[in-house]
Amino acid sequence: SMIRFDRASKRYPNGREALSGATFDIREGEMVFLTGRSGAGKSTVLKLIALLERPTRGLVMVNGCNTAALSSRRIPAFRRQLGVVFQDHRLLTERSIFDNVALPLHAAHAPLKEIDKRVRAALDQVGLLDRAQALPLELSVGEQQRVGIARAVVVFANLLLADEPTGNLDPGLSMEVMGLFRRFNDVGVTVVIATHDIELVKASGLREIVIADGKVQDPAGENLVVPSMEAER
C-alpha cells in the first residue's frame, strides 16, 4: 500500500490527543476522501502523511517508509515525492503565478531550464498557462486554487494531499477542482483529500475514510480501532 496507518496516535504538546489508534490503508494509485467534522483529526492525518508531524504512538508508513524512523536530514527528500494543496493556497501575493509554482523546484535546486519547462507544463495542466505572469490577487478564488494544485504537482509528486481544497469554492468550481485531481489520479498519482463537503464525496463514488473524534471509522459505522495494549498514563 502507498499509505498505512497502524494504530497511529498523535498527542500534541498541549495534551490534546488529535488522533487515537487510527488504522487504515490507502493503495497506490487510489483516490480517497478523509471526511469528518472540523477538528475531527483530518488535518492531523495529512500532517502525519506529509511528515509535518510524527506519530506519538503507532506506525505511519508512506511509500514503504516508516516516518517515525526517518532521520531529519532525509525529510526534505521524502517531502519532494509528495504535493500538498492547502485551503488558503498560501500563495506569495507579490510574486507572479509562475514564481509561485516554481517555489518547490527552487527549493529542490532544480536547473533553471528544467524549472521553466516544468512550471509551464504544470500551469498548462490546470489551464492557467496564459496567466503565468499575473499576480495571485488578479485571479479569481478558483484560479488561485488551481495555482495551488499546479505548485503541488510541479514536483512530479506520486502522492497528492489536499486539505479542504474546495472549502471556499462554489459547487461548479468544486467539481472543476475535483476533475483536476481525477486527471492526476488517472495517470497513477495517489490522491488523498480531506473535506467536509459530503455532497462532493457522494457525487464522486470514491472510498471514504471517516474520522470522528480522532478515531477512524468505516462508513458502515463499525469502529476499526484496535484497542491499544498500553494503559493510558
Phi, psi and omega in degrees: 000156179284321182226132178222121174255126178237101182049044182280132177234150176224117176247125180278160184306331180284002176094350181287128177267104186278334180219138188224104175059045182280130179230119175194164180233143171234123184284156175299134178081005180271154172241122191226147173256138168259120181237166182146161181297163175303133180083006182285340181124003182300312182296325178297319177302314180297319180296325178290323179292320183277000181060033170277340174221159173244153181292147175285320176219161176084187190238135170235113178254131177231116178054043177081004184249129176278108189297329182291334185264358184282131180288151184306324185286346178266357181297316180303318178295321177300314184292335182292344180275356181230151177249141180236131178247120180263157180296322185268017177060323183051044178277146175279113190294333185268002179249151181294164176304315180305310183297322179298317181289330182285344186312307183296332180285323175297320180298330180268007179056042177286150177297145185304322182296321179290322178302312181303314184294315185287323178295317180296320179296317181295318179294324178297318180299328181259011174072030183235020183300324182287350179253016187307324184266000178288161174264152183310320185287350175275356182256158174287168179301318179297320179292321178299321180295322179294327175296318178300321179290318178301318181294326181288326185264353183294341182275010184060045182295142171259002178218129182239123179247136179226130180255108181047055185292344180246017186307324182237032180248151176284166187305322180297313180292325178301315180297322180296315179295319178297323178300321178296314179300320179297323179298319178292320179297324180299332180262017170102001179285133174283130185237127178236119185239119174271128182204153167246018175276085187296325179303315182298316181296313181298319182294332185281332183070015182266168181293145183235129174253115187266131178243125179228124180050043175078004179244151181264133177234148172274158187301339178289351174096352179286139178280128183269006187280126175272126183301137179284143181282341183286133173288140177289133177278000000 
